Amino acid sequence: MSEDATLDEFTTDKKERHAEETIDAVPESIAESSLDKTSAGQIPDDWIATRLGDIAEETEYGLTETAEDYDPEKPRYIRTQDFDDFGGLKEDSKASLPREKSKDGILQEGDLLFARSGSVGASLGKTYLYDTDDGDCCFGGYSIRHRLQGEGLNYKYISQYTLSNQYWDWVRRRAKTTAQSNINTGEYGTLLIPIPPLPEQRKIATVLYTVDQAIQKTEEIIGQKERVKRGLMQDIFRYGLTPSGEVRQSEDREPYEDTKYGTVPEGWEIVSLDSLVPDDAPVTYGIVKPGDHHPNGVPVVKVENIKNGKIDDDDLLHTDPEIHEKYKRAELQPGDLLFTIRGTVGRMAFVPDDLEGANLTQDTARIRVGDADPRFVRYYLETATPDNYFERHTKGQAVQGVNLEDLREVPVHLPTAGERERIIEILDSHTEQIQTERKYLNQLQRFKKGLMQDLLSGEVRTHDKDIEILDDVLQHG
């Protein structure tokens, strides 16, 4: 599937529109509560716009019970932290409730949960559509259950709408109207939803759900490849490589040395990070107060600009050149390694060519590696040994961080130049595989975003397309 894919990848044209695909497929109770079509923007004549509250049989806040350890013999206790990004559930932190405590919150087909508090996107606004495949479930007090009526609605379609940009724009606007980020049941009830005829709801849900499955599968592949890479890195930096490029055997099969930092392969040195940088470019942080944005100023990299191992330069702050001059010691060059030292400790990225001459904030350190390849240093800093060091030296309460001096003294396990090159070659290969999958994931996400805009507005119609409806969609209406 490509970023430029169209509905032709899911369908073939029909010669005639199905007779049942009319507004008559929408029940009278919904049609009577529908608003003027302009309320939802431009939508097709055979669609209606209605409020969430008008298609919900009932709404209810969740249970206030304390979660217990997960027990497959008991109902699963759904908390907002369990909501994933696709209207489903995460599987990594399950909890349960005894049946006697959960009976008033048991979920059933048609139940759509909305997170009612927290920060937008992280919690507030996220949704979960109950699926019978999830077994017996009950829900917690930070979510609101909207039990959708059955006639004329496909619940997967409604769930997909809550993943759209239109929906999230609405959530952000609502969140700004209160001192604390909170949306109550009455406010959620005012959410405006465009409703096509039921057959078209199913087709739209099928297309979007299919892309969701591809996104989730790609995320799983990335996660698996990252776990393999982390395990390989741990072995390499603990055991080293043979001349043929294989990971050495354990300590009882190969020569190793015991040091105060642990066991290292014979012939490896343990040196401070500071010893690997030039004297005229020490490990340093950047501008303390970069000030307001200057459109023609000097770009400044902040912690939040470092994402997925790269610098996101879409929204960089630009500082006054005079402020930059005061912190010229931290001026960036292509290939410099950036390491975040406050807030989220340990994010890393290399400076690209187009940010030559830029600067950074006091929350990020610049590491300009000399003879030891900076790629090797970065890989080493991603392993457990320096992680443990940083945990011991992290300070602060509200905002945690690592002192610059502690970063300079982090012990680096350094093999010979030849072995370093072999290590870099192996790990670069794994990194490239992950980057390829991430690129594909980004394409899928952009494709999904475009599809949602087109399909949920009716700009692109599915009523005249042959789309095989998925069973996972049909079971929801």
N, C-alpha and C positions, 0 to 999 in steps of 0.2 A: 504494500500500500504506500503510495507516495503522498507528499504534502499537497500535491495538486490533484489528488484523486477527486472524483465526482461520484454522484449516485450511481453512475453506470457500473461501478465496481460492486454494487449491491443488487442491481436491478436490470431488467430489460423492459423496454416500453410496452405498455398495453395499447391496443388499438382503441379500446373503449373504456370509459370510466365505469366502475362497478356501480350499479344502481343503488346499492345500500349505502354508499358513501355520501350521504347528505346530512344536513343538519338535523333531519328527523331521527338520526341515530342517537342524538343527544336527548336525554330524558327531559320531560316538560319542566320538572322541578328545577333543573339547572338553567334551562332556557329562560324561564320566568325571572330568574335572579340575575340574568346576564346584564352587563352594562352596555352603554353605547360603544360601538366598535372603536371609536377614536380613543377610548380610555386606555387601550392597550397598544396604541399606535396603529399603523396600517396593517390590518389582518384581512385575510380573504373573506368574501361575503358569506361563505358557508361555515365560518368559524364564529365562535362567541367568545366574549371575555367575561370571566366571572371571578368572584372572590374565593379564596381558600375556605373562608367560613361558610360559604354557601354550598360547598360540595362536601363538607364534613358533617357526618351525622352527630358527632360529639367531639369535644376536646377535653383534655384532662392533664393535670400535672402529674409527675411521676412519684414514685415511692421515696420515702426519706430514710429507709433502712440502711444500716451499715453493711457494706459488701463483705462476703465471706469467700474463702478460698474456693476455686472452681471445683465443682463436683458434677460430672456428667449425669448423675442421677437426679440432680436438682435443676430447677429453671436457671438459665443463664441470666445474670443481672446486667442489663445494658446501661452503661454510663456514657456520657457524651465523649469521654476520652476514647471510647471504643469505636466511634464513627470513623470510617475511612473516607477517602475523597470521592467515592463513587456511589454513595447511597447505600453502602453495605457496612460490614463490620471488620475490624482488625481481629487477628487471631492470636496476638502475642500477650494479651493481658486479661484473660478471662476471669470472671468472678461469678458467684452464684448467690442465691437466697433460698432458704428453706421454703417449701411449698406453702406452709401456713402464713409466712410473711409476704409471699409474692402473689397471692391469689387476686388481690385487687389491682395488680398491674400486669397481668398476663396479656401478652400481645396476640393479635389475631390478624388474619388476612385483611389487608386494607389499612393497617395502622402505619402511619407515617410520623416519625419522631423528628422534632426540631429542637436543636440546642438553643436554650433561651438566655445564656449568659456566657461571659468570657470575652476574649479578644476575637475580633472578626476574622473568620477563616480558620483560626486555630481551634476554635470551639463554636462561638456564637454563629448561628446560621447554618451549621452543618446538619445534615439530615440522614436518617436511616429508614429505609422501607423494609418492614418486616417480611421475611421470607420463611415459609414453613420448613425449608431445608435447614434453617438455623435451629430447629427444635423448639422446645418450650423456652420462652424468654419473657422477662419482665423488665420494667424500665425505671430508671432513677429520677430523682426530683429536679435535676437540672435540664430535663427535657420535657417537651410538651407533646402529647399524643393527639394527632388529628386522625380520627377514624373516618376514612373516606367512604362515601356512599358507593354502592356497587354498580348501579345502572349507568351505562353510557360512559364509564371512565376506565381507562387503563392506568393502573397505579404506577407502572414503570414509566409511563409518559410523564405523570405528575412528578415523580422522583427525578427524572431527567431535567425537568424544568428547574428544579431546585439546585441544579449544578450549573446553570447557565449564567452568563454575564448579566443578563437582565435581572435575574434573581439576586445576584450578589451586589449589584448596584443598589437595589432596593434595601438589602440588609445594611449596607454601609450608611445609607441615608437615615434609616431608622436608628441605627446605633448612635448617630451624632446628636439625636434629639434628647438624650438623657445623659445625666452626669456619669452614670456607670453604664457600660455596654450591656444592655439587657433588652430583650424583646419579649413582651408577655403574650398570652394567648389571644387577647383581643387584637393586638397589633398584627400578629401573624394572620389572624382571620381576615385582615384587610388586603392581604397579598393578592394582587391581580394576576390571573393566569389565563393565557389564550388557550381555548379548547377547540381543537378540530373534531370532526366526526370520528367516532370510535375506530373504524378501520384505519384511518390515517394516524390516529394516536399510536396504534400498534406498530405501524410501519416506521414512524419516526423513532419510537422507542427501540425498535429492532436495530435500526441503523446506528443509533448513538450507543446502544449497549454493546454492539459488535465492536465498535472502536474502543470502548472502555475495556473490553476483554483483551484487545491487542495491547493497550497501554499497560494493563495490569501484568500481562505476560512478560512484556519487555522490562517492566520494573523488577519482576522476579528474576529474570535473567541477569540484570545488572546486579541485583543483590547477591546472587549466587557467584558471579564472577568476582565481585568485591570480596566476598568471604574467602574464595580460593586465593586471591592475591594477598589478603592479609595473612592467611596461614603460611603461604610461601615466604612472605617477607619475614615473619617471625622465625622460620627455619633458617633462612639465609643469614640473617643477622645474628643468629645464635650459633649456627654450625659452620657457616661459610660455604664456599664452593670448591670443588676439585678442579684441577687444570682443565678437565673436559667439560666443565660447566654444570656438573651435577651437585646437588646439595650433599655436603659431607655427612658421614654417619654420626651417631651420637657419641657422647664424650668417652665411652669405653672402647670405641673403635678407632678414634682419630686423636692426634695430639691437641690438647687444649690447655689454656692457662687460667688459673683462678685469680680474679682481681677483686677489689672492693666493690666493683660494679657488677660482679657476676663472672661467669665463665665465658671466655672468648676463644676463638680459634688461635692456635699458635701462629705467631707472626703478625697478628693484628695489633695495632696501637689503640690506646684510649686517650683521646685528646679533648681539650675544651673546644667548644664551638668558636670561641673568640680567636683561637689560634689558627683557624682556617680562613680568616678574613684578612684583607690587607690592612696594614697599620694606618693608612690614610683613609680607610672607609670602615670604621668599626661598626659593630652591631649597634643600631641606634633607632630611636623612635622619631616621630615627626612633629607636626604643628600642634601646639596645645590648644589654641583658639583660632581656627581658620576664618572665623567671621562669616559675613553674609556672602551669598553667591555673587561672583563677578563674571558676567558672561564671557569676557575676554581675558579672564585671569588664568591662573595656573591650576590644572586639575589636581585634586586631592583625593587619595584613596582612603576610604573608611572601612571599618570592619564589615559593615553591611554590604559593601561592594564586592566582597570576596565570597563567591558562591560556587560550589561544586568544583573547587580547585582552580577557578579562574577569576579574573577581575571582570566584573560586569560594568562596562563603561557607559551604559545607557543613561545613567542619571548621576554622573559624578559632580560633586561640588567643585566650583572653581574659586580659588582664593585670590585676594589682592596680591599682585606681584611683590609689593613691599613686604607683606607678611611672609611670602615664600622666601625672600632674600634673607630674612632673619633666621630661617631654618634651612638654609641651603645645604647644611651638613647632611640633611636627609633626602636630598634630591635623588630621584630614581634614574637608573639606567636599565636598558633592556637586559633581561636575564637575572636581575636582582630577585631574591626570594623574599617574599613578604610573609610575616608570621604574626597572627593576632595575639596580643598579650593581655587584653582586657575584655571583659564581657564573655564572649565565646573564645576561650584560649585554644590556639592550635590550628586555626584555619590557615591554609597556605595557598599561595599563587605566585607564579612568575610574572614579572613585569614585561608586557609585550612591547614591541618596537614603537607603537604609536603613543606610548605613555612616557617616552624618554623626556626627562626634564620635569616630570610631575613630582608631587610630594605626597606625604601621607600624614595621618593624624597620630596623636600620642598613644592611641590604642593599638597601633600596629608597629612592628619592628621590621627594619630592613636588614637583610642578611646578604652581603655581597661576598660570595665564596670565591676564593682564589684558585689555587692549584687543584684542590679536591673538587670534583665536578658537583655543581649545585644540585643536579638531579639526584646524585647519591645522597647528599645531605638531606634533601627533602624526603626521600624514601625512608631514610633512617629515622627522621623525626616523626614519621607516621607510625612507628612501631611501639610496642608496649614499654620498652625500656625507657625512652625519654618521656612517655606518657606518665609512667610511675614517678619519674623525677618531677615533672610539672605538677602532679597532684600534691606531692610533698611540699612544693614551694609556692603553691597558689595561695594568695592572701585576699582578704576582704570579705565583707558581708553582702551588702546590696549589690556591689559590682566586684566580681572576683577578677584577679589578675596575677600575672607573673612579673616580678621586678626585672628590669633590663639586665641587671648584674647576674641574676640567677639564670637568665637565658644565655648570657655570654658564657657561663660556666657549665652548661649542660654537657655531660660527657658523650663524645661521639666515638663509636667503635669503627676504627678506620683500617681497612685491609690495604694490601698493596695496590698500586695503580692498575695493574693488569686485572686483578680480581674485581676492583671497583667497576671497571668497564664491563666485565662479564655480568656483574649484578645489574648494572644499569640496562644492559641489553635485554636481559630476561624480564625485568620488571617493566621496562618500556613496552614490551610486547603485550603484557597483560593490561597495561594502562590504555594502549591503543584500542584493544578489544572493548574495554569499558566505554571509552570515548565514542566509539562507533555506535554502540547500543544507546548511549545517551543522545547522540545526534538523531538517531531514529526515533527515540522517545519524544524528543522535542518536535520532530516533524508530526508525529501522531497527535501530540497535544495541540499543535497549531491547527491541524486538520479538524480535530474534534471541535475546537473553538469556532472555526468557520462554519462547520456543519450545524452547530447549535444555533448560531446566529441566523442561518438561512432557513433551517427547518422549523424552528420554534416561532419564527415570525411569519411563516407561510410564503416567504419570498421564493423559496424552492419547494415545489409541491411533490408529494409522493403518491397522490391519489391515482395517477395514471401510470404507476410503476409496478412491475411484478416484483414483490419483495416477499420472500418466504419468512413468515413470522416465526420467531424463535419460541420454543416451548417455554423458556424462562420469561418471556414477555406475555404469552397467552395465559399463563397461570395467574397473572395479575390483572386480568380483565380484558 
